[in-house]
Amino acid sequence: MSGAAPGGRRGRRLGRRLVAIGWALAGAGCVIPDPGIQAEDEFVNMGGVRIIEPTPITARADEDCDDLPGVVGCPRVPDNSLPSGLIRPESPLCLCPDGDLGLGGFDLLVEDPDVDDDNEPSDTIIGAFFLDMPPEPDDPRDYLAYKNQLPPEEPARRFRADELFTIERPNPNLKAWAIAPQSRWDLCNDNDGAQIDRGLHQLRLIVTDRPWYRPALVDDEGQPQLDDEGQPQLGDPVTGMPDLPAGATYDSTTYVFECFQEGMEPEGIVCSCEV
């Protein structure tokens, strides 16, 4: 920097004065009470939650894994999961009065390394979908979508093949949500029973290992509202906002899909609205 800002010198002088005052108070044996100070406990969320999706493995990588004792090929993420990016269904996703074939069922997979004293997964993982949400929304709940497929308070369950083979790392403790396990996911026509607009759409998945953030309620003067026991009153959970002050970790991924309109399809696309 070529020079200090005008406030920099004043800030340093103020800092020296505050330090001098602090030493004077310490020498006088003064204790300044501050009920707002809280002692920090041991950090209890050492591992972050992570969304798991298929990763291409080259033939060379498989050969290298074969060189390890007792290993045949590299470990793979279970096939029944959905990679991020463009969703490529077997047939076009279309707006249909009675629904269309949609997307085949799949598992959303997550891992979290935190375990209890019995080596069992200790964190509860929750997640939610958000449709066409901007980068900095005023309230993510305005874009909450497909609660019929992924209820935002439903915890992920231990994956049926949780004891997966791994190389030089602990068991990933996979958990999952089953999306449309008995049928197909009609993305364009069944957003909680509603049809969405024609065109491209962005679908974001957010997962976290703590309950969704709940803001503290304040009165008209901006002061915290307290209950009968003097504890701050909290508002409704803000689905989509991880509770970072409570030590939450989170992960997110994005999918893209397109809804076509029967009779307005581009060349090479044919909608089939009979289900």
C-alpha positions in Angstrom: 0.0 0.0 0.0 1.3 3.5 -0.8 -0.2 5.1 2.3 -2.5 4.6 5.1 -6.2 5.6 5.0 -7.1 8.7 7.0 -8.9 6.6 9.6 -5.9 4.2 9.9 -3.9 6.6 12.1 -6.9 7.4 14.3 -7.6 3.7 14.6 -4.1 3.0 15.8 -4.2 5.8 18.3 -7.6 4.5 19.5 -6.2 1.0 19.8 -3.3 2.2 21.9 -5.7 4.1 24.2 -7.9 1.0 24.6 -4.9 -1.2 25.4 -3.8 1.4 28.0 -7.2 1.5 29.6 -7.3 -2.3 29.6 -4.0 -2.5 31.5 -5.1 0.1 33.9 -8.3 -1.7 34.7 -6.4 -5.0 35.1 -4.0 -3.3 37.5 -6.9 -2.0 39.5 -8.4 -5.4 39.8 -11.5 -4.4 37.8 -13.9 -7.0 36.4 -16.1 -5.9 33.6 -19.2 -8.2 33.5 -20.6 -9.1 30.1 -23.6 -11.5 30.1 -23.3 -11.8 26.3 -20.0 -13.8 26.5 -20.4 -17.5 26.3 -17.7 -20.1 26.7 -17.2 -22.2 23.6 -17.6 -25.9 24.1 -15.6 -28.6 22.2 -16.4 -28.6 18.5 -18.6 -31.7 18.0 -19.1 -31.7 14.3 -15.7 -32.7 13.0 -16.8 -34.2 9.7 -18.7 -32.5 6.8 -21.6 -34.0 5.0 -21.1 -34.7 1.3 -23.3 -35.6 -1.7 -22.1 -38.7 -3.5 -22.6 -39.2 -7.2 -21.1 -41.5 -9.8 -17.5 -40.8 -11.0 -16.1 -42.2 -14.2 -13.2 -44.6 -13.6 -10.7 -45.1 -16.4 -9.3 -48.5 -17.4 -5.9 -47.3 -16.2 -7.3 -46.6 -12.8 -8.9 -50.0 -12.6 -5.5 -51.6 -13.5 -3.8 -49.6 -10.7 -6.4 -50.8 -8.3 -5.9 -54.4 -9.5 -2.3 -54.1 -8.3 -3.4 -53.8 -4.7 -3.7 -57.0 -2.6 -7.1 -58.6 -2.7 -8.6 -55.9 -4.9 -10.3 -56.4 -8.3 -11.1 -53.0 -9.9 -11.6 -49.7 -8.2 -14.6 -49.2 -5.7 -17.6 -47.6 -7.4 -20.5 -45.5 -6.2 -23.7 -47.6 -6.5 -25.2 -47.3 -10.0 -28.7 -46.2 -8.9 -27.8 -42.6 -8.3 -28.2 -39.4 -10.3 -25.1 -37.4 -11.5 -25.3 -33.7 -11.4 -25.6 -31.5 -14.4 -28.0 -32.2 -17.3 -30.6 -34.8 -16.6 -30.9 -37.2 -19.6 -34.1 -39.2 -19.3 -35.0 -42.1 -21.6 -37.7 -40.0 -23.2 -38.3 -36.2 -23.3 -39.8 -34.5 -20.3 -43.0 -32.9 -21.5 -45.9 -30.9 -20.2 -48.9 -33.2 -20.3 -52.4 -32.8 -18.9 -52.3 -36.3 -17.4 -48.5 -36.5 -16.8 -45.8 -38.2 -18.8 -43.3 -41.0 -18.3 -40.9 -38.7 -16.4 -37.6 -39.9 -14.9 -36.9 -43.3 -13.5 -36.5 -43.7 -9.7 -33.0 -43.3 -8.1 -31.2 -42.8 -4.8 -29.8 -39.6 -3.5 -26.6 -40.6 -1.7 -24.8 -38.7 1.0 -21.9 -39.5 3.4 -20.9 -38.1 6.7 -17.9 -39.4 8.7 -19.2 -38.5 12.2 -19.8 -41.6 14.4 -20.7 -42.3 18.0 -18.8 -44.4 20.6 -20.3 -47.6 19.0 -19.0 -46.5 15.5 -22.5 -45.8 14.3 -23.4 -42.7 12.2 -24.2 -39.9 14.7 -25.5 -37.1 12.5 -29.0 -36.8 11.1 -28.9 -35.7 7.5 -31.8 -33.7 5.9 -32.1 -32.2 2.5 -34.5 -30.3 0.1 -34.9 -29.4 -3.5 -35.2 -25.8 -4.8 -36.4 -24.9 -8.3 -34.9 -22.0 -10.3 -33.5 -20.4 -7.1 -31.3 -17.3 -7.7 -27.7 -17.2 -6.3 -28.7 -15.0 -3.4 -32.4 -15.4 -2.6 -34.2 -13.3 0.0 -35.8 -16.5 1.4 -34.9 -20.0 0.0 -38.3 -21.2 1.1 -39.9 -19.3 -1.8 -38.2 -21.8 -4.2 -38.8 -25.0 -2.2 -39.9 -27.7 -4.6 -40.9 -31.3 -4.9 -41.6 -31.9 -1.3 -43.7 -34.9 -2.4 -40.4 -36.5 -3.4 -38.0 -35.1 -0.8 -39.7 -33.8 2.4 -37.3 -31.3 3.9 -37.5 -32.7 7.4 -37.2 -36.4 6.4 -33.8 -37.8 7.4 -31.7 -39.8 5.0 -31.7 -43.5 5.9 -28.8 -45.9 6.1 -28.1 -47.1 2.6 -28.8 -50.8 2.0 -25.2 -51.4 1.0 -23.6 -49.1 3.6 -20.6 -51.4 4.2 -19.0 -50.5 0.9 -15.5 -51.6 -0.1 -13.1 -48.7 0.2 -9.3 -48.2 -0.3 -7.3 -46.5 2.5 -10.3 -44.7 4.0 -13.0 -45.5 6.6 -16.4 -46.8 5.7 -18.3 -43.8 4.2 -21.4 -44.5 6.2 -23.6 -43.9 3.2 -27.2 -42.7 3.7 -29.8 -42.2 1.0 -33.3 -40.9 0.1 -35.2 -43.1 -2.4 -36.7 -40.8 -5.1 -39.8 -42.3 -6.8 -38.8 -45.8 -5.7 -42.0 -47.5 -6.9 -42.7 -45.4 -10.0 -41.2 -42.5 -12.0 -40.6 -38.9 -11.2 -42.8 -36.6 -13.3 -40.6 -33.4 -13.1 -42.7 -31.2 -15.4 -46.2 -32.1 -14.2 -45.9 -32.9 -10.5 -44.1 -30.3 -8.4 -46.2 -31.1 -5.4 -49.1 -31.6 -7.8 -48.5 -28.5 -9.9 -47.3 -28.2 -13.5 -44.2 -26.0 -14.1 -43.4 -23.8 -17.0 -42.1 -24.8 -20.4 -38.3 -24.4 -20.9 -35.0 -25.0 -19.1 -35.0 -25.3 -15.3 -32.4 -25.5 -12.6 -32.9 -27.9 -9.7 -30.7 -27.5 -6.7 -30.3 -30.0 -3.9 -29.0 -28.8 -0.5 -28.2 -31.2 2.3 -27.1 -30.5 5.9 -26.2 -32.4 9.1 -28.1 -30.2 11.5 -31.8 -29.0 11.7 -32.5 -26.0 9.4 -31.6 -22.6 10.8 -34.2 -20.9 13.0 -33.9 -17.1 13.4 -34.2 -15.4 16.8 -37.4 -13.4 17.0 -37.2 -9.7 17.8 -39.7 -7.1 19.0 -40.6 -3.8 17.3 -37.5 -2.2 18.9 -35.2 -4.9 17.5 -34.7 -6.5 20.9 -34.7 -10.3 21.3 -38.0 -11.8 22.4 -37.6 -14.1 25.4 -39.8 -16.9 26.7 -40.8 -17.3 30.4 -37.5 -18.8 31.2 -35.5 -16.0 29.7 -34.4 -17.9 26.6 -34.6 -16.4 23.1 -37.7 -17.3 21.1 -37.0 -18.8 17.7 -38.9 -18.5 14.5 -39.9 -21.2 12.0 -37.1 -23.2 10.4 -35.7 -21.6 7.2 -35.6 -24.6 4.9 -32.5 -24.3 2.7 -30.5 -22.3 5.2 -27.9 -24.5 7.1 -27.6 -23.6 10.8 -23.9 -22.6 10.6 -23.9 -20.9 14.1 -24.9 -24.4 15.5 -21.9 -26.0 13.8 -23.8 -27.4 10.7 -22.0 -28.4 7.6 -23.7 -28.6 4.2 -23.3 -29.6 0.6 -25.2 -28.8 -2.6 -25.4 -29.9 -6.2 -27.3 -28.7 -9.2 -29.3 -30.5 -11.9 -30.7 -29.0 -15.2 -33.6 -30.3 -17.1 -36.0 -29.1 -19.9 -39.7 -29.3 -20.2 -41.1 -29.5 -23.7 -44.6 -28.6 -24.8 -46.5 -31.1 -26.9 -47.1 -29.6 -30.4 -44.2 -27.1 -29.9 -41.3 -29.6 -29.7 -38.1 -28.8 -31.6 -37.0 -31.1 -34.5 -36.0 -34.5 -33.2 -38.1 -34.3 -30.0 -41.4 -36.1 -29.7 -43.6 -35.8 -26.6 -45.5 -38.8 -25.5 -48.2 -37.6 -23.2 -50.0 -41.0 -22.8 -49.0 -42.7 -19.6 
